[in-house]
Amino acid sequence: MLLAIDTSTSWISLALFDGTMVQYETTWQSQHHHTVELTPAIDLLFARTGCHPADLTGVGVAIGPGSFTSLRIGVAAAKGFAFALNIPVVGVPSLDVLAAAQPLDDKPLIAVLQAGRTRLAYATYYVENGMWQSHEEPGVITPKDLVKTITEPTLICGELSEDARTIIARRWKNAMITSPARCLRRASFLAEIAWERLEAGQLDDPATLEPIYLSTTNNPIPS
């Protein structure tokens, strides 16, 4: 049984996955109360499923990019389970979780999430070997500069404010924003990715696992 934890931004998501079925999933927007909301939510997960911490065989955690404080809370919780139960932990980039939820397409995909100060963390994905894959490091960009990079029909998914949606939608011929439901980060997709990596032996060292933090230096703004 694998517990998936995503606290990358104001949105928090948890899932419990047994390799065949998603036994439980919950996603909600926290008003910056991650510290007081996460542990009770995990306790509720166990209570509603009848599962116990001792039943866990692994934990998957979203490692960012995202909010500095939010990420550390989720990663710390995942490390706590790994050390206390002596189980493996798998860190998954948060943008990979968003991309995994999108139907495969021959068009490129840009996954985004809030990076603060109206900026977006983003990465571009292409379908390879039957899955969305990115070969670039994530960057930070404003919605206006993101629009400048879109020169061909491109799918956009992820956390977009109303203003950001309006700006990006102006390039409607090329920028194809996915539905709000597909823009939500869901821990069930995190759990599937983490389970596959767990099965493949692609584990992280809980002692050294750290979140991905970005700054404006990660921002290749076009001229």
Order of alpha helices (4+ residues) and beta strands (2+ residues): beta-beta-beta-alpha-beta-alpha-beta-alpha-beta-beta-beta-beta-alpha-beta-alpha-beta-alpha
